[in-house]
Amino acid sequence: MNVVIQSKLKGARRARGAVVVIDVLRATSVIASFLAHGAKAVYISDRLRHAYNLKMHNPSFILAGERYSIRLPGFDYGNNAIDVPRLKVKGKSIILTTSNGTRGIVNAARHADEIITASFLNAEAVVRYLKKKKSGLITLVPMGITRFRMKQYEDEACARYICDRLHGKKPDFKDIRRSGMIRDGALRLKMFGAKKDLEFCFTLDKFNVVPKVFKEGSELVVRKA
């Protein structure tokens, strides 16, 4: 098993093999939460026009997401992972578009053999899934902030955590969480009043779910692996 880390949008474009896209705050956390609570599918969009068009042609779908942590006009939901249960998503389809994570998924689709998504919420489930491969290339893609081409602590830390677990190590998650709660990404969410969701996204192994990306016609759709 060959595990590499390729960061940010450039890393997503270069990624090969089994690709793991990571956007802890919060795209890949909310994807895990949607599927864990019974959503049938999450349709991935990197463009607002595409997301709005999908909703127009599928009025029963839940339109969710953000730009720069702000819920958008006409959207049914933002991207708080902690609040997913109140949406009653069981059996429903979601359209998700975000500032960073969904762009990473779309760009990773260029060359990946397969794409799954990971966060702290489903880290161990992802590790178990990848360990079954035993051989081949695994590319971990911590997304960071696309707009400013910046790495983010929580995404890089999650990638390193998964890499260590794949190699049989047991990282100190309490230390990762403690550090993550005072970094820029955490402070930004606190500023937007999302402290509870921030804390939830730094919960380890809450969900036993592996979100996998499938190409269905012209759409990228995430379902349980």
C-alpha positions as CSV (number, residue, x, y, z in Angstrom):
1,M,0.0,0.0,0.0
2,N,1.5,3.3,-1.1
3,V,-0.1,6.3,0.7
4,V,0.6,9.9,-0.4
5,I,-0.8,13.3,0.5
6,Q,-1.5,15.9,-2.2
7,S,-2.9,19.1,-0.7
8,K,-5.5,21.6,-1.9
9,L,-7.1,22.0,-5.3
10,K,-3.9,21.4,-7.2
11,G,-3.5,18.1,-5.2
12,A,-7.0,17.0,-6.2
13,R,-6.2,17.6,-9.9
14,R,-3.0,15.5,-9.6
15,A,-4.5,12.7,-7.5
16,R,-4.4,9.2,-8.7
17,G,-5.5,5.7,-7.5
18,A,-8.0,5.5,-4.7
19,V,-8.5,9.2,-3.8
20,V,-9.7,10.4,-0.4
21,V,-11.0,14.0,-0.3
22,I,-11.0,15.7,3.1
23,D,-12.7,18.9,4.1
24,V,-13.4,18.6,7.8
25,L,-15.0,22.1,8.1
26,R,-17.4,21.1,6.6
27,A,-18.2,19.4,3.3
28,T,-17.0,15.9,4.0
29,S,-18.3,16.0,7.5
30,V,-21.8,16.9,6.3
31,I,-21.7,14.3,3.6
32,A,-20.9,11.6,6.2
33,S,-23.8,13.0,8.3
34,F,-26.2,12.9,5.4
35,L,-25.5,9.3,4.5
36,A,-25.3,8.1,8.1
37,H,-28.8,9.5,8.7
38,G,-30.2,7.7,5.7
39,A,-29.9,10.0,2.7
40,K,-30.2,8.1,-0.5
41,A,-27.6,10.2,-2.4
42,V,-25.7,13.4,-2.4
43,Y,-25.3,15.1,-5.8
44,I,-22.0,17.1,-5.9
45,S,-21.9,20.5,-7.6
46,D,-18.9,22.9,-7.8
47,R,-20.9,25.6,-9.5
48,L,-23.9,27.5,-8.2
49,R,-25.7,27.6,-11.5
50,H,-25.4,23.8,-11.8
51,A,-26.8,23.4,-8.3
52,Y,-29.7,25.7,-8.9
53,N,-30.5,23.9,-12.2
54,L,-30.4,20.5,-10.5
55,K,-32.9,21.8,-7.9
56,M,-35.2,23.3,-10.6
57,H,-35.4,19.9,-12.4
58,N,-35.6,18.0,-9.1
59,P,-37.9,20.0,-6.7
60,S,-38.0,17.2,-4.1
61,F,-34.2,17.3,-3.7
62,I,-32.8,19.2,-0.7
63,L,-30.5,22.0,-1.9
64,A,-27.7,22.5,0.6
65,G,-24.4,24.2,0.9
66,E,-22.6,27.5,1.3
67,R,-20.1,30.0,0.0
68,Y,-17.6,31.3,2.5
69,S,-19.6,29.7,5.4
70,I,-22.8,31.6,4.4
71,R,-26.0,29.8,3.4
72,L,-27.2,31.0,0.0
73,P,-30.5,32.4,-1.3
74,G,-33.0,29.8,-2.2
75,F,-31.1,27.0,-0.4
76,D,-33.0,24.6,1.9
77,Y,-30.1,24.1,4.2
78,G,-26.5,25.3,4.8
79,N,-23.9,22.7,5.7
80,N,-24.0,22.1,9.5
81,A,-23.3,18.5,10.1
82,I,-24.7,18.5,13.6
83,D,-28.2,19.6,12.5
84,V,-28.8,17.0,9.8
85,P,-31.1,14.8,11.9
86,R,-33.8,17.6,12.0
87,L,-34.0,17.6,8.2
88,K,-35.3,14.0,8.1
89,V,-33.2,13.1,5.1
90,K,-33.9,9.4,5.2
91,G,-34.5,8.2,1.6
92,K,-34.0,11.7,0.2
93,S,-31.5,13.1,-2.3
94,I,-29.3,16.1,-1.5
95,I,-27.7,18.6,-3.8
96,L,-24.5,19.9,-2.2
97,T,-22.3,22.8,-3.3
98,T,-19.6,24.3,-1.1
99,S,-16.6,26.7,-1.3
100,N,-13.9,24.0,-1.1
101,G,-14.9,20.3,-0.6
102,T,-17.2,19.8,-3.6
103,R,-14.6,21.5,-5.9
104,G,-12.1,19.0,-4.6
105,I,-14.4,16.1,-5.5
106,V,-15.1,17.4,-9.0
107,N,-11.4,18.0,-9.7
108,A,-10.3,14.6,-8.2
109,A,-12.6,12.9,-10.7
110,R,-10.2,13.8,-13.5
111,H,-7.8,10.9,-12.9
112,A,-9.0,9.0,-9.8
113,D,-9.7,5.3,-10.0
114,E,-12.3,5.9,-7.2
115,I,-13.1,8.7,-4.8
116,I,-14.3,8.5,-1.2
117,T,-14.7,11.3,1.3
118,A,-13.4,11.4,4.8
119,S,-13.5,13.5,8.0
120,F,-12.9,12.8,11.6
121,L,-16.5,11.7,11.9
122,N,-15.9,8.6,9.8
123,A,-12.1,8.3,9.8
124,E,-11.9,4.7,11.1
125,A,-14.6,3.5,8.7
126,V,-12.5,4.9,5.8
127,V,-9.3,3.3,7.2
128,R,-11.0,-0.1,7.3
129,Y,-12.2,0.3,3.8
130,L,-8.8,1.3,2.5
131,K,-7.0,-1.5,4.3
132,K,-9.0,-4.0,2.4
133,K,-7.2,-2.9,-0.8
134,K,-3.8,-4.1,0.6
135,S,-2.0,-2.8,-2.4
136,G,-2.1,0.1,-4.9
137,L,-1.9,3.9,-4.6
138,I,-4.0,5.8,-2.1
139,T,-4.0,9.6,-2.4
140,L,-5.2,11.7,0.5
141,V,-6.4,15.2,-0.5
142,P,-6.8,17.7,2.4
143,M,-8.6,20.6,0.6
144,G,-7.7,23.6,2.7
145,I,-9.2,27.0,1.5
146,T,-9.5,27.1,-2.3
147,R,-10.2,30.9,-2.5
148,F,-6.8,31.8,-0.9
149,R,-4.9,28.6,-1.9
150,M,-4.3,28.0,1.8
151,K,-3.7,24.8,3.8
152,Q,-6.0,24.3,6.8
153,Y,-4.8,22.6,9.9
154,E,-7.9,20.4,10.4
155,D,-7.7,18.9,6.8
156,E,-4.0,18.3,7.0
157,A,-4.3,16.8,10.5
158,C,-7.1,14.5,9.3
159,A,-5.0,13.3,6.3
160,R,-2.0,12.6,8.6
161,Y,-4.3,10.9,11.1
162,I,-5.7,8.5,8.4
163,C,-2.2,7.9,7.0
164,D,-0.9,7.0,10.5
165,R,-3.9,4.7,11.1
166,L,-3.3,3.0,7.7
167,H,0.3,2.3,8.9
168,G,-0.9,0.9,12.2
169,K,-0.2,3.9,14.4
170,K,-2.5,5.4,17.0
171,P,-2.2,9.2,16.9
172,D,-3.3,11.3,19.9
173,F,-6.6,12.6,18.7
174,K,-7.2,14.7,21.9
175,D,-4.1,16.7,21.0
176,I,-5.3,17.1,17.4
177,R,-8.7,18.3,18.6
178,R,-7.2,20.7,21.1
179,S,-5.0,22.3,18.5
180,G,-7.7,22.3,15.9
181,M,-10.2,24.2,18.1
182,I,-7.9,27.3,18.2
183,R,-6.8,27.4,14.5
184,D,-8.1,29.8,11.8
185,G,-10.8,27.5,10.5
186,A,-12.3,27.0,14.0
187,L,-12.1,30.7,14.7
188,R,-14.0,31.4,11.5
189,L,-16.8,29.1,12.4
190,K,-17.1,30.5,15.9
191,M,-17.4,34.0,14.3
192,F,-20.3,32.7,12.3
193,G,-22.0,31.2,15.4
194,A,-21.3,27.6,14.5
195,K,-19.4,26.6,17.6
196,K,-21.5,23.5,18.2
197,D,-21.0,22.3,14.7
198,L,-17.3,22.9,15.0
199,E,-17.1,20.7,18.1
200,F,-19.2,18.1,16.3
201,C,-16.9,18.0,13.3
202,F,-14.0,17.3,15.8
203,T,-15.7,14.2,17.0
204,L,-13.9,11.0,16.2
205,D,-15.6,8.0,14.5
206,K,-19.2,9.1,15.1
207,F,-20.3,7.4,11.9
208,N,-19.6,4.0,10.4
209,V,-20.1,5.1,6.9
210,V,-17.8,5.3,3.8
211,P,-19.1,7.8,1.2
212,K,-18.1,6.9,-2.3
213,V,-18.5,8.9,-5.5
214,F,-20.2,7.4,-8.5
215,K,-20.6,8.9,-11.9
216,E,-24.2,8.7,-13.0
217,G,-24.6,10.2,-16.5
218,S,-23.1,13.7,-16.2
219,E,-23.5,13.9,-12.4
220,L,-21.2,13.0,-9.6
221,V,-23.2,11.3,-6.9
222,V,-22.1,10.2,-3.4
223,R,-23.6,7.0,-2.0
224,K,-22.6,4.6,0.7
225,A,-19.8,2.3,-0.5
